């Protein structure tokens, strides 16, 4: 594909999972004047509802191009999201949970970087967050900073002095902050999907770590969430 030069605005690639965080990140990039190319990874997750959410978000934002890339990490397994391992339903713990997908953001950012370099884009956006839930090592600020340096050293663009920037605008926000940003940006939170363990009827479970964090964030922000939950944990 030729370099993205057809419409106004700087090109950027946004990693769009279909979750609330990635939706807000994409909208913030667009608000900042970037021309959005959205990358969604179909990584063999047990529940593909978030892929439909990513398509809805991309359509709503009118992104320049939305690529859904197949990459079956279920072949490796090792995570409750890609393997036959129960999703924890008893609240947040202090250890890295079994919903961690080994090296997922490292792999995803590498693919995002490859597409960005192809497009001639110098900006990559990812919706990682470290405040409300820092259990995942590939969501932490030190990882993002390290990857930015890797991008500088490991790409043609980087060694030729065209530095690529990794933007993580939600890095230091709480889930309440993110819910408030969604509201400020005029987004329908019901377009996004966060649950790790949806019911057969397509409801969010309400009990997994991701549901608990999302529900608390909207409650703390005194905002309505657009998701239908099967359960409401305290």
KEDREN-135267 format. One record per residue: residue number from 1; chain; x, y, z of N, C-alpha, C in turn. Coordinates in nm, 2 decimals, m for minus. Layout:
<nodes>
NODE, pos, unit, n.u, n.v, n.w, ca.u, ca.v, ca.w, c.u, c.v, c.w
NODE, NUM, A, X, Y, Z, X, Y, Z, X, Y, Z
...
</nodes>
This chain:
<nodes>
NODE, pos, unit, n.u, n.v, n.w, ca.u, ca.v, ca.w, c.u, c.v, c.w
NODE, 1, A, 0.09, m0.12, 0.00, 0.00, 0.00, 0.00, 0.09, 0.12, 0.00
NODE, 2, A, 0.05, 0.22, m0.08, 0.13, 0.35, m0.08, 0.11, 0.42, 0.05
NODE, 3, A, 0.21, 0.52, 0.07, 0.20, 0.60, 0.19, 0.07, 0.67, 0.19
NODE, 4, A, 0.02, 0.69, 0.32, m0.11, 0.75, 0.34, m0.10, 0.91, 0.33
NODE, 5, A, m0.13, 0.96, 0.21, m0.12, 1.10, 0.19, m0.24, 1.16, 0.12
NODE, 6, A, m0.36, 1.09, 0.13, m0.47, 1.13, 0.05, m0.56, 1.24, 0.12
NODE, 7, A, m0.57, 1.24, 0.25, m0.66, 1.33, 0.32, m0.58, 1.41, 0.43
NODE, 8, A, m0.63, 1.52, 0.47, m0.56, 1.61, 0.57, m0.53, 1.53, 0.70
NODE, 9, A, m0.43, 1.58, 0.78, m0.40, 1.52, 0.91, m0.29, 1.43, 0.90
NODE, 10, A, m0.21, 1.42, 1.01, m0.10, 1.32, 1.01, m0.15, 1.18, 1.03
NODE, 11, A, m0.10, 1.09, 0.95, m0.14, 0.95, 0.97, m0.09, 0.89, 1.10
NODE, 12, A, m0.18, 0.81, 1.16, m0.14, 0.73, 1.28, m0.20, 0.60, 1.28
NODE, 13, A, m0.14, 0.50, 1.35, m0.20, 0.37, 1.36, m0.24, 0.35, 1.50
NODE, 14, A, m0.37, 0.31, 1.52, m0.43, 0.29, 1.66, m0.45, 0.14, 1.67
NODE, 15, A, m0.41, 0.08, 1.78, m0.44, m0.05, 1.81, m0.58, m0.06, 1.88
NODE, 16, A, m0.67, m0.11, 1.80, m0.81, m0.11, 1.84, m0.86, m0.25, 1.87
NODE, 17, A, m0.87, m0.27, 2.00, m0.92, m0.41, 2.05, m1.07, m0.42, 2.05
NODE, 18, A, m1.14, m0.31, 2.06, m1.28, m0.31, 2.08, m1.32, m0.28, 2.22
NODE, 19, A, m1.22, m0.27, 2.31, m1.25, m0.24, 2.45, m1.27, m0.09, 2.47
NODE, 20, A, m1.32, m0.05, 2.59, m1.35, 0.09, 2.62, m1.22, 0.17, 2.61
NODE, 21, A, m1.11, 0.12, 2.66, m0.98, 0.20, 2.66, m0.94, 0.22, 2.51
NODE, 22, A, m0.94, 0.12, 2.43, m0.90, 0.15, 2.29, m0.99, 0.24, 2.22
NODE, 23, A, m1.12, 0.23, 2.25, m1.22, 0.32, 2.18, m1.19, 0.47, 2.22
NODE, 24, A, m1.16, 0.49, 2.35, m1.13, 0.63, 2.39, m1.00, 0.68, 2.33
NODE, 25, A, m0.90, 0.59, 2.33, m0.77, 0.62, 2.27, m0.79, 0.66, 2.13
NODE, 26, A, m0.86, 0.59, 2.05, m0.88, 0.62, 1.91, m0.95, 0.75, 1.89
NODE, 27, A, m1.05, 0.78, 1.97, m1.12, 0.91, 1.96, m1.03, 1.02, 2.00
NODE, 28, A, m0.95, 1.00, 2.10, m0.85, 1.11, 2.14, m0.75, 1.14, 2.03
NODE, 29, A, m0.70, 1.03, 1.97, m0.61, 1.05, 1.85, m0.68, 1.13, 1.74
NODE, 30, A, m0.80, 1.10, 1.71, m0.88, 1.17, 1.61, m0.90, 1.31, 1.65
NODE, 31, A, m0.94, 1.34, 1.78, m0.96, 1.47, 1.83, m0.83, 1.56, 1.81
NODE, 32, A, m0.71, 1.49, 1.83, m0.59, 1.56, 1.82, m0.55, 1.59, 1.67
NODE, 33, A, m0.63, 1.55, 1.58, m0.61, 1.58, 1.44, m0.54, 1.47, 1.36
NODE, 34, A, m0.52, 1.35, 1.42, m0.46, 1.25, 1.34, m0.56, 1.18, 1.25
NODE, 35, A, m0.51, 1.13, 1.14, m0.59, 1.05, 1.04, m0.57, 0.90, 1.08
NODE, 36, A, m0.67, 0.84, 1.13, m0.67, 0.71, 1.19, m0.67, 0.59, 1.10
NODE, 37, A, m0.57, 0.50, 1.12, m0.57, 0.37, 1.06, m0.58, 0.27, 1.18
NODE, 38, A, m0.68, 0.19, 1.19, m0.70, 0.11, 1.30, m0.66, m0.04, 1.28
NODE, 39, A, m0.59, m0.09, 1.37, m0.55, m0.23, 1.36, m0.61, m0.31, 1.47
NODE, 40, A, m0.68, m0.41, 1.44, m0.74, m0.51, 1.53, m0.68, m0.65, 1.51
NODE, 41, A, m0.64, m0.71, 1.62, m0.58, m0.84, 1.61, m0.68, m0.95, 1.65
NODE, 42, A, m0.71, m1.04, 1.56, m0.79, m1.15, 1.59, m0.69, m1.26, 1.64
NODE, 43, A, m0.67, m1.27, 1.77, m0.56, m1.35, 1.82, m0.60, m1.49, 1.87
NODE, 44, A, m0.72, m1.53, 1.83, m0.76, m1.66, 1.87, m0.83, m1.66, 2.01
NODE, 45, A, m0.87, m1.54, 2.05, m0.94, m1.53, 2.18, m1.06, m1.61, 2.19
NODE, 46, A, m1.09, m1.66, 2.30, m1.21, m1.76, 2.32, m1.34, m1.69, 2.28
NODE, 47, A, m1.35, m1.56, 2.31, m1.47, m1.49, 2.28, m1.44, m1.38, 2.18
NODE, 48, A, m1.51, m1.38, 2.07, m1.48, m1.28, 1.96, m1.58, m1.16, 1.96
NODE, 49, A, m1.65, m1.14, 2.07, m1.75, m1.03, 2.07, m1.67, m0.90, 2.05
NODE, 50, A, m1.55, m0.89, 2.11, m1.48, m0.76, 2.10, m1.44, m0.73, 1.96
NODE, 51, A, m1.43, m0.83, 1.87, m1.40, m0.80, 1.73, m1.52, m0.73, 1.66
NODE, 52, A, m1.64, m0.77, 1.70, m1.75, m0.69, 1.65, m1.76, m0.55, 1.70
NODE, 53, A, m1.71, m0.54, 1.83, m1.71, m0.40, 1.89, m1.61, m0.32, 1.82
NODE, 54, A, m1.49, m0.37, 1.78, m1.39, m0.30, 1.71, m1.44, m0.25, 1.58
NODE, 55, A, m1.52, m0.33, 1.51, m1.58, m0.29, 1.38, m1.68, m0.18, 1.40
NODE, 56, A, m1.76, m0.18, 1.50, m1.86, m0.08, 1.53, m1.78, 0.05, 1.56
NODE, 57, A, m1.68, 0.05, 1.64, m1.61, 0.17, 1.68, m1.54, 0.23, 1.55
NODE, 58, A, m1.47, 0.15, 1.47, m1.41, 0.19, 1.35, m1.50, 0.26, 1.26
NODE, 59, A, m1.62, 0.20, 1.24, m1.72, 0.26, 1.16, m1.77, 0.39, 1.21
NODE, 60, A, m1.80, 0.40, 1.34, m1.85, 0.52, 1.40, m1.75, 0.63, 1.39
NODE, 61, A, m1.62, 0.60, 1.41, m1.52, 0.71, 1.40, m1.48, 0.74, 1.25
NODE, 62, A, m1.52, 0.66, 1.16, m1.49, 0.68, 1.02, m1.34, 0.68, 0.99
NODE, 63, A, m1.28, 0.58, 1.05, m1.13, 0.57, 1.03, m1.10, 0.55, 0.88
NODE, 64, A, m0.98, 0.59, 0.85, m0.94, 0.58, 0.71, m0.93, 0.43, 0.66
NODE, 65, A, m0.88, 0.35, 0.74, m0.87, 0.20, 0.71, m0.87, 0.12, 0.84
NODE, 66, A, m0.95, 0.01, 0.84, m0.95, m0.08, 0.95, m0.90, m0.21, 0.91
NODE, 67, A, m0.79, m0.26, 0.96, m0.74, m0.39, 0.93, m0.76, m0.48, 1.05
NODE, 68, A, m0.82, m0.60, 1.02, m0.84, m0.70, 1.12, m0.75, m0.82, 1.08
NODE, 69, A, m0.64, m0.83, 1.16, m0.53, m0.92, 1.13, m0.54, m1.05, 1.20
NODE, 70, A, m0.55, m1.17, 1.14, m0.55, m1.29, 1.21, m0.42, m1.34, 1.26
NODE, 71, A, m0.41, m1.37, 1.39, m0.28, m1.42, 1.45, m0.32, m1.51, 1.56
NODE, 72, A, m0.33, m1.64, 1.54, m0.39, m1.73, 1.63, m0.29, m1.77, 1.75
NODE, 73, A, m0.30, m1.69, 1.86, m0.22, m1.72, 1.97, m0.27, m1.83, 2.06
NODE, 74, A, m0.39, m1.88, 2.02, m0.45, m2.00, 2.10, m0.36, m2.12, 2.07
NODE, 75, A, m0.28, m2.12, 1.97, m0.19, m2.23, 1.94, m0.09, m2.25, 2.05
NODE, 76, A, m0.05, m2.13, 2.11, 0.04, m2.13, 2.22, m0.03, m2.16, 2.35
NODE, 77, A, m0.15, m2.10, 2.37, m0.23, m2.12, 2.49, m0.16, m2.04, 2.60
NODE, 78, A, m0.18, m2.08, 2.73, m0.11, m2.02, 2.84, m0.18, m1.90, 2.90
NODE, 79, A, m0.31, m1.88, 2.86, m0.39, m1.77, 2.91, m0.53, m1.81, 2.92
NODE, 80, A, m0.61, m1.76, 3.01, m0.75, m1.79, 3.02, m0.83, m1.73, 2.90
NODE, 81, A, m0.76, m1.63, 2.83, m0.83, m1.57, 2.71, m0.81, m1.65, 2.59
NODE, 82, A, m0.71, m1.74, 2.59, m0.68, m1.82, 2.46, m0.68, m1.97, 2.49
NODE, 83, A, m0.70, m2.02, 2.61, m0.68, m2.16, 2.64, m0.80, m2.20, 2.73
NODE, 84, A, m0.80, m2.33, 2.75, m0.91, m2.39, 2.84, m0.88, m2.37, 2.98
NODE, 85, A, m0.87, m2.25, 3.03, m0.84, m2.21, 3.17, m0.96, m2.12, 3.22
NODE, 86, A, m1.01, m2.15, 3.33, m1.12, m2.07, 3.39, m1.08, m1.93, 3.41
NODE, 87, A, m1.17, m1.83, 3.37, m1.15, m1.69, 3.40, m1.18, m1.67, 3.55
NODE, 88, A, m1.09, m1.60, 3.62, m1.12, m1.57, 3.76, m1.24, m1.49, 3.78
NODE, 89, A, m1.33, m1.52, 3.87, m1.45, m1.45, 3.89, m1.47, m1.40, 4.04
NODE, 90, A, m1.36, m1.39, 4.11, m1.37, m1.36, 4.25, m1.30, m1.23, 4.29
NODE, 91, A, m1.28, m1.14, 4.20, m1.22, m1.01, 4.23, m1.08, m1.00, 4.20
NODE, 92, A, m1.02, m0.88, 4.21, m0.89, m0.85, 4.18, m0.79, m0.90, 4.28
NODE, 93, A, m0.68, m0.96, 4.23, m0.57, m1.00, 4.32, m0.45, m0.92, 4.30
NODE, 94, A, m0.34, m0.96, 4.37, m0.21, m0.88, 4.36, m0.12, m0.94, 4.26
NODE, 95, A, m0.14, m1.06, 4.22, m0.04, m1.13, 4.12, m0.09, m1.10, 3.98
NODE, 96, A, 0.00, m1.13, 3.89, m0.03, m1.12, 3.74, m0.14, m1.23, 3.72
NODE, 97, A, m0.25, m1.20, 3.67, m0.36, m1.30, 3.66, m0.35, m1.39, 3.54
NODE, 98, A, m0.42, m1.50, 3.54, m0.42, m1.59, 3.43, m0.48, m1.54, 3.30
NODE, 99, A, m0.55, m1.42, 3.31, m0.60, m1.35, 3.18, m0.48, m1.28, 3.11
NODE, 100, A, m0.37, m1.28, 3.17, m0.25, m1.22, 3.10, m0.22, m1.31, 2.98
NODE, 101, A, m0.21, m1.26, 2.86, m0.17, m1.33, 2.74, m0.02, m1.31, 2.72
NODE, 102, A, 0.06, m1.41, 2.72, 0.21, m1.39, 2.72, 0.25, m1.30, 2.61
NODE, 103, A, 0.32, m1.19, 2.64, 0.38, m1.10, 2.55, 0.29, m1.04, 2.45
NODE, 104, A, 0.16, m1.03, 2.48, 0.06, m0.99, 2.38, 0.09, m0.85, 2.33
NODE, 105, A, 0.10, m0.75, 2.42, 0.12, m0.61, 2.37, 0.26, m0.60, 2.30
NODE, 106, A, 0.36, m0.67, 2.34, 0.48, m0.67, 2.27, 0.47, m0.72, 2.12
NODE, 107, A, 0.39, m0.82, 2.11, 0.36, m0.87, 1.97, 0.28, m0.78, 1.89
NODE, 108, A, 0.17, m0.73, 1.96, 0.07, m0.64, 1.89, 0.14, m0.50, 1.85
NODE, 109, A, 0.22, m0.45, 1.94, 0.29, m0.32, 1.91, 0.39, m0.34, 1.79
NODE, 110, A, 0.45, m0.46, 1.79, 0.54, m0.49, 1.68, 0.47, m0.49, 1.55
NODE, 111, A, 0.35, m0.55, 1.54, 0.27, m0.55, 1.42, 0.22, m0.41, 1.39
NODE, 112, A, 0.18, m0.33, 1.49, 0.14, m0.20, 1.47, 0.25, m0.11, 1.41
NODE, 113, A, 0.37, m0.13, 1.47, 0.49, m0.06, 1.42, 0.52, m0.09, 1.27
NODE, 114, A, 0.51, m0.22, 1.24, 0.53, m0.26, 1.10, 0.44, m0.19, 1.00
NODE, 115, A, 0.31, m0.18, 1.04, 0.22, m0.11, 0.95, 0.24, 0.04, 0.95
NODE, 116, A, 0.27, 0.09, 1.06, 0.30, 0.24, 1.07, 0.41, 0.28, 0.98
NODE, 117, A, 0.52, 0.19, 0.98, 0.64, 0.22, 0.90, 0.60, 0.21, 0.75
NODE, 118, A, 0.52, 0.12, 0.72, 0.47, 0.10, 0.58, 0.39, 0.22, 0.53
NODE, 119, A, 0.31, 0.28, 0.62, 0.23, 0.39, 0.59, 0.30, 0.52, 0.59
NODE, 120, A, 0.42, 0.52, 0.64, 0.50, 0.65, 0.66, 0.45, 0.72, 0.78
NODE, 121, A, 0.37, 0.66, 0.87, 0.32, 0.72, 0.99, 0.43, 0.72, 1.10
NODE, 122, A, 0.43, 0.82, 1.18, 0.53, 0.83, 1.29, 0.46, 0.82, 1.43
NODE, 123, A, 0.33, 0.79, 1.43, 0.26, 0.79, 1.55, 0.18, 0.67, 1.57
NODE, 124, A, 0.19, 0.61, 1.69, 0.12, 0.48, 1.72, 0.05, 0.51, 1.85
NODE, 125, A, m0.08, 0.47, 1.86, m0.16, 0.49, 1.98, m0.20, 0.35, 2.04
NODE, 126, A, m0.19, 0.34, 2.17, m0.23, 0.21, 2.23, m0.30, 0.25, 2.36
NODE, 127, A, m0.41, 0.18, 2.40, m0.49, 0.22, 2.51, m0.45, 0.15, 2.64
NODE, 128, A, m0.32, 0.13, 2.67, m0.28, 0.07, 2.80, m0.31, 0.16, 2.91
NODE, 129, A, m0.33, 0.10, 3.03, m0.36, 0.18, 3.15, m0.29, 0.11, 3.27
NODE, 130, A, m0.22, 0.18, 3.35, m0.14, 0.13, 3.46, m0.20, 0.16, 3.60
NODE, 131, A, m0.29, 0.25, 3.61, m0.33, 0.29, 3.75, m0.43, 0.19, 3.81
NODE, 132, A, m0.54, 0.17, 3.74, m0.65, 0.09, 3.80, m0.61, m0.06, 3.81
NODE, 133, A, m0.52, m0.10, 3.71, m0.49, m0.24, 3.70, m0.35, m0.26, 3.64
NODE, 134, A, m0.25, m0.26, 3.72, m0.11, m0.27, 3.67, m0.06, m0.41, 3.68
NODE, 135, A, m0.15, m0.51, 3.69, m0.10, m0.65, 3.69, m0.03, m0.70, 3.57
NODE, 136, A, m0.07, m0.64, 3.45, m0.01, m0.68, 3.33, 0.12, m0.61, 3.31
NODE, 137, A, 0.24, m0.68, 3.29, 0.36, m0.61, 3.28, 0.37, m0.53, 3.15
NODE, 138, A, 0.30, m0.57, 3.04, 0.30, m0.51, 2.91, 0.21, m0.39, 2.90
NODE, 139, A, 0.16, m0.34, 3.02, 0.08, m0.22, 3.02, 0.15, m0.11, 3.10
NODE, 140, A, 0.27, m0.13, 3.15, 0.33, m0.04, 3.24, 0.41, 0.06, 3.16
NODE, 141, A, 0.43, 0.18, 3.22, 0.50, 0.29, 3.15, 0.64, 0.25, 3.10
NODE, 142, A, 0.71, 0.18, 3.19, 0.85, 0.14, 3.15, 0.86, 0.05, 3.03
NODE, 143, A, 0.75, m0.03, 3.01, 0.75, m0.11, 2.89, 0.72, m0.03, 2.76
NODE, 144, A, 0.63, 0.07, 2.77, 0.60, 0.15, 2.66, 0.73, 0.23, 2.62
NODE, 145, A, 0.80, 0.29, 2.72, 0.92, 0.37, 2.70, 1.02, 0.28, 2.63
NODE, 146, A, 1.04, 0.16, 2.68, 1.14, 0.06, 2.62, 1.10, 0.03, 2.48
NODE, 147, A, 0.97, 0.01, 2.45, 0.94, m0.03, 2.31, 0.96, 0.09, 2.22
NODE, 148, A, 0.94, 0.21, 2.26, 0.97, 0.33, 2.18, 1.12, 0.33, 2.14
NODE, 149, A, 1.20, 0.30, 2.23, 1.35, 0.29, 2.20, 1.38, 0.17, 2.11
NODE, 150, A, 1.31, 0.06, 2.13, 1.33, m0.05, 2.03, 1.28, m0.01, 1.89
NODE, 151, A, 1.17, 0.06, 1.88, 1.13, 0.11, 1.75, 1.23, 0.20, 1.69
NODE, 152, A, 1.30, 0.28, 1.77, 1.40, 0.37, 1.71, 1.52, 0.29, 1.66
NODE, 153, A, 1.56, 0.18, 1.73, 1.67, 0.10, 1.69, 1.65, 0.00, 1.59
NODE, 154, A, 1.52, m0.05, 1.58, 1.49, m0.16, 1.50, 1.42, m0.14, 1.37
NODE, 155, A, 1.40, m0.01, 1.33, 1.33, 0.02, 1.20, 1.41, 0.10, 1.11
NODE, 156, A, 1.39, 0.10, 0.98, 1.45, 0.18, 0.89, 1.42, 0.33, 0.92
NODE, 157, A, 1.29, 0.36, 0.95, 1.26, 0.49, 0.98, 1.34, 0.54, 1.10
NODE, 158, A, 1.35, 0.46, 1.20, 1.42, 0.50, 1.32, 1.57, 0.53, 1.30
NODE, 159, A, 1.64, 0.44, 1.23, 1.78, 0.46, 1.21, 1.81, 0.58, 1.11
NODE, 160, A, 1.71, 0.61, 1.03, 1.72, 0.73, 0.94, 1.68, 0.86, 1.01
NODE, 161, A, 1.65, 0.85, 1.14, 1.61, 0.97, 1.21, 1.47, 1.01, 1.21
NODE, 162, A, 1.38, 0.93, 1.16, 1.24, 0.95, 1.16, 1.17, 0.88, 1.28
NODE, 163, A, 1.19, 0.94, 1.39, 1.15, 0.87, 1.52, 1.00, 0.85, 1.52
NODE, 164, A, 0.96, 0.73, 1.56, 0.82, 0.69, 1.58, 0.78, 0.71, 1.73
NODE, 165, A, 0.67, 0.78, 1.75, 0.62, 0.80, 1.89, 0.51, 0.70, 1.93
NODE, 166, A, 0.53, 0.65, 2.05, 0.42, 0.56, 2.10, 0.34, 0.64, 2.20
NODE, 167, A, 0.21, 0.66, 2.17, 0.13, 0.74, 2.25, 0.04, 0.65, 2.34
NODE, 168, A, 0.04, 0.67, 2.47, m0.05, 0.59, 2.56, m0.12, 0.70, 2.64
NODE, 169, A, m0.22, 0.76, 2.58, m0.29, 0.88, 2.65, m0.37, 0.84, 2.78
NODE, 170, A, m0.40, 0.71, 2.80, m0.47, 0.67, 2.91, m0.38, 0.62, 3.02
NODE, 171, A, m0.25, 0.62, 3.00, m0.16, 0.55, 3.09, m0.18, 0.58, 3.23
NODE, 172, A, m0.20, 0.70, 3.27, m0.21, 0.74, 3.41, m0.35, 0.78, 3.45
NODE, 173, A, m0.45, 0.74, 3.37, m0.59, 0.77, 3.41, m0.65, 0.65, 3.49
NODE, 174, A, m0.75, 0.69, 3.58, m0.83, 0.59, 3.64, m0.94, 0.54, 3.55
NODE, 175, A, m1.00, 0.43, 3.58, m1.12, 0.39, 3.49, m1.23, 0.50, 3.50
NODE, 176, A, m1.24, 0.57, 3.61, m1.34, 0.67, 3.62, m1.30, 0.79, 3.52
NODE, 177, A, m1.17, 0.82, 3.51, m1.13, 0.92, 3.42, m1.16, 0.88, 3.28
NODE, 178, A, m1.14, 0.75, 3.25, m1.16, 0.70, 3.11, m1.31, 0.71, 3.08
NODE, 179, A, m1.39, 0.67, 3.17, m1.54, 0.67, 3.15, m1.58, 0.82, 3.13
NODE, 180, A, m1.52, 0.91, 3.20, m1.55, 1.05, 3.18, m1.51, 1.10, 3.05
NODE, 181, A, m1.39, 1.06, 3.00, m1.34, 1.10, 2.87, m1.44, 1.04, 2.76
NODE, 182, A, m1.48, 0.92, 2.78, m1.58, 0.86, 2.68, m1.70, 0.95, 2.67
NODE, 183, A, m1.75, 1.00, 2.78, m1.87, 1.08, 2.78, m1.84, 1.22, 2.72
NODE, 184, A, m1.72, 1.28, 2.75, m1.69, 1.41, 2.70, m1.67, 1.40, 2.55
NODE, 185, A, m1.62, 1.29, 2.50, m1.60, 1.27, 2.35, m1.73, 1.24, 2.28
NODE, 186, A, m1.84, 1.22, 2.35, m1.97, 1.19, 2.29, m1.98, 1.04, 2.24
NODE, 187, A, m1.90, 0.95, 2.30, m1.90, 0.81, 2.26, m2.01, 0.73, 2.34
NODE, 188, A, m2.06, 0.64, 2.27, m2.16, 0.54, 2.33, m2.08, 0.43, 2.39
NODE, 189, A, m2.06, 0.41, 2.52, m1.98, 0.31, 2.58, m2.03, 0.17, 2.54
NODE, 190, A, m2.16, 0.16, 2.51, m2.22, 0.03, 2.46, m2.16, m0.02, 2.33
NODE, 191, A, m2.09, 0.06, 2.26, m2.02, 0.02, 2.14, m1.90, m0.07, 2.17
NODE, 192, A, m1.85, m0.05, 2.29, m1.72, m0.12, 2.33, m1.76, m0.25, 2.40
NODE, 193, A, m1.65, m0.33, 2.42, m1.67, m0.46, 2.50, m1.55, m0.48, 2.58
NODE, 194, A, m1.57, m0.52, 2.71, m1.46, m0.54, 2.80, m1.46, m0.68, 2.87
NODE, 195, A, m1.57, m0.75, 2.87, m1.58, m0.87, 2.95, m1.50, m0.99, 2.90
NODE, 196, A, m1.43, m1.06, 2.99, m1.35, m1.18, 2.96, m1.43, m1.30, 2.95
NODE, 197, A, m1.56, m1.30, 3.00, m1.63, m1.43, 3.01, m1.78, m1.41, 2.99
NODE, 198, A, m1.82, m1.37, 2.86, m1.96, m1.34, 2.84, m2.05, m1.46, 2.85
NODE, 199, A, m2.17, m1.44, 2.87, m2.27, m1.55, 2.88, m2.31, m1.59, 2.74
NODE, 200, A, m2.38, m1.71, 2.73, m2.42, m1.76, 2.60, m2.52, m1.66, 2.54
NODE, 201, A, m2.59, m1.58, 2.62, m2.69, m1.49, 2.57, m2.62, m1.36, 2.53
NODE, 202, A, m2.49, m1.35, 2.54, m2.42, m1.23, 2.49, m2.41, m1.12, 2.60
NODE, 203, A, m2.44, m1.15, 2.72, m2.43, m1.05, 2.83, m2.28, m1.05, 2.88
NODE, 204, A, m2.24, m0.94, 2.94, m2.11, m0.93, 3.01, m2.13, m1.00, 3.14
NODE, 205, A, m2.03, m1.08, 3.19, m2.05, m1.16, 3.31, m2.07, m1.07, 3.43
NODE, 206, A, m2.00, m0.96, 3.44, m2.01, m0.87, 3.56, m1.92, m0.91, 3.67
NODE, 207, A, m1.85, m1.02, 3.66, m1.77, m1.07, 3.77, m1.63, m1.08, 3.74
NODE, 208, A, m1.59, m1.09, 3.62, m1.44, m1.10, 3.59, m1.37, m0.97, 3.62
NODE, 209, A, m1.24, m0.97, 3.62, m1.16, m0.85, 3.66, m1.20, m0.73, 3.57
NODE, 210, A, m1.21, m0.75, 3.44, m1.24, m0.65, 3.35, m1.38, m0.58, 3.37
NODE, 211, A, m1.48, m0.67, 3.40, m1.61, m0.62, 3.43, m1.61, m0.54, 3.55
NODE, 212, A, m1.55, m0.59, 3.66, m1.55, m0.52, 3.79, m1.48, m0.38, 3.78
NODE, 213, A, m1.37, m0.37, 3.70, m1.30, m0.25, 3.69, m1.39, m0.15, 3.61
NODE, 214, A, m1.45, m0.20, 3.50, m1.53, m0.11, 3.42, m1.65, m0.06, 3.49
NODE, 215, A, m1.72, m0.15, 3.56, m1.84, m0.11, 3.64, m1.81, m0.01, 3.74
NODE, 216, A, m1.70, m0.03, 3.82, m1.65, 0.06, 3.92, m1.62, 0.20, 3.86
NODE, 217, A, m1.55, 0.20, 3.74, m1.51, 0.32, 3.68, m1.64, 0.41, 3.64
NODE, 218, A, m1.74, 0.35, 3.58, m1.86, 0.42, 3.55, m1.93, 0.47, 3.67
NODE, 219, A, m1.93, 0.38, 3.78, m2.00, 0.42, 3.90, m1.93, 0.54, 3.97
NODE, 220, A, m1.80, 0.53, 3.97, m1.72, 0.64, 4.03, m1.74, 0.77, 3.96
NODE, 221, A, m1.75, 0.76, 3.82, m1.77, 0.88, 3.74, m1.92, 0.92, 3.74
NODE, 222, A, m2.01, 0.85, 3.80, m2.15, 0.88, 3.81, m2.21, 0.88, 3.67
NODE, 223, A, m2.17, 0.79, 3.58, m2.21, 0.78, 3.45, m2.28, 0.64, 3.42
NODE, 224, A, m2.36, 0.64, 3.32, m2.43, 0.51, 3.28, m2.34, 0.44, 3.18
NODE, 225, A, m2.32, 0.31, 3.21, m2.25, 0.22, 3.11, m2.36, 0.16, 3.02
NODE, 226, A, m2.32, 0.14, 2.89, m2.41, 0.09, 2.80, m2.41, m0.06, 2.78
NODE, 227, A, m2.35, m0.13, 2.88, m2.33, m0.28, 2.87, m2.44, m0.34, 2.96
NODE, 228, A, m2.49, m0.46, 2.91, m2.59, m0.54, 2.98, m2.51, m0.64, 3.06
NODE, 229, A, m2.51, m0.64, 3.19, m2.44, m0.73, 3.28, m2.53, m0.84, 3.33
NODE, 230, A, m2.48, m0.96, 3.34, m2.56, m1.07, 3.39, m2.56, m1.08, 3.54
NODE, 231, A, m2.45, m1.02, 3.60, m2.43, m1.02, 3.75, m2.38, m0.89, 3.79
NODE, 232, A, m2.41, m0.85, 3.92, m2.36, m0.73, 3.97, m2.29, m0.76, 4.11
NODE, 233, A, m2.16, m0.77, 4.10, m2.08, m0.80, 4.22, m2.07, m0.67, 4.31
NODE, 234, A, m2.06, m0.69, 4.44, m2.04, m0.58, 4.53, m1.91, m0.51, 4.50
</nodes>
